[in-house]
Amino acid sequence: MPRSPSVVIVSPALADANNGNWRTARRWQELLAPHCRARIAREWPDAGTEEDTVMLALHARRSAQPIAAWAQRHPGRGLAVVLTGTDLYQDLAIDAAAQRSVELAQRLVVLQERGADALPPQHRGKARVVYQSAPALPVLAKPKDLLQAVMVGHLRQVKTPQTLFDAARLLRGRDDIRITHIGGAEGEPELAAQASATAQECTAYSWLGGVPHEDTLQHIRAAHVLVHTSAMEGGAHVILEAVRCGTPVLASRVPGNVGMLGEDYAGYFTHGDAAALAGLLAACRQGQNSENPADRLLERLGAQCALRAPLFDAGAERTALLNLLQELEPAP
């Protein structure tokens, strides 16, 4: 890199929100710190504007105003827009501000390998994949006389928790398959009521509500399998956290999940298909004590996830970011 860039990371949310946007912004700031100046801002221009040479803007729609301001001051240079799941699979089709952000950017960052497929053809050449990362954690020993599944995600319609509720009912009466559901339901009283009703009807299902991140990570590590039922994802961080601690995943076959786990992954079910999810959980349980390698689905999923794990290493994420900055930084 000819000279050290000065990067502003624009995030719609800051530390007080502690959501996915903020955590990504903060992690990128830490990864870039040994190599360049990197700061986080919600608005732009601001007090630090004059030193900025590159902008990484999270969210095409929600950061549309800073993106437009940057493009006006620095036309045609130094701008990358990081596309979320709602950008790729919702807003770009209907929202003029998101569409304009994509047009203005010199590079478009997607968080999984299928993300570029959702872009208009004329913009796909600007796309770069930057997988997010999480620390690798030792695999925990787990019991073989039952299957413990965990699902992590706030109760929102886009996460399709009803699929888990219905799968729990289909498995009702099986004490050897237990399901723990983690996620708050703020603003979603109907989904909260459904989760509570499922817990009453199905003794093997429990809804814990919101749980601190460190405790959530321990639940993921202790589970035999993570369940992910979303309708739409840009690159779910909980999937890579599971992979990095050796917990296989059962996921809806939607582009954002396929882009994380690979086209040939054996743990997909059709989005919304509770019977298919229940069938996969039952197959994982059946194979736990089987002597037939063909029946050991959980073992097979673990091996496939282990092959993907290096994609989610912090060193790989840092390298991808530095390569991106090298493309964006103007020549001296």
Number of C-alpha atoms within 10 A of each C-alpha: 12 9 11 13 21 20 24 25 27 26 25 20 19 18 11 7 11 12 12 14 18 22 16 18 26 20 17 22 19 14 19 19 13 9 14 16 16 23 20 20 19 18 16 19 16 10 9 11 12 9 12 18 20 22 28 28 29 26 24 29 24 17 22 22 16 22 31 18 14 23 19 11 10 13 14 12 20 24 27 29 29 25 27 25 21 16 24 24 19 14 17 22 14 10 13 13 19 24 19 16 26 26 15 20 28 20 25 28 25 27 24 25 21 21 28 23 12 18 23 14 9 8 16 15 13 16 22 22 19 23 24 24 23 19 12 18 14 10 12 14 10 13 12 13 11 18 22 23 24 25 25 25 21 18 25 18 12 13 17 20 25 20 21 25 22 18 21 28 20 16 20 17 13 15 13 15 21 21 26 21 25 21 19 18 18 13 10 13 11 11 19 19 12 14 24 17 12 22 20 12 14 21 16 21 27 19 18 13 18 17 14 9 9 9 10 18 18 12 22 28 26 20 25 26 26 26 27 28 30 23 21 23 25 22 26 22 19 20 23 28 23 25 30 26 23 26 26 29 29 25 23 26 23 18 23 26 27 21 22 28 25 17 13 9 17 17 23 23 21 15 19 19 16 21 19 17 28 21 15 19 26 17 15 25 23 17 18 19 13 12 9 8 10 10 17 18 22 26 16 18 20 18 13 20 25 17 12 16 21 15 19 22 18 19 13 16 21 21 14 17 21 17 14 19 26 17 16 20 21 14 9 5
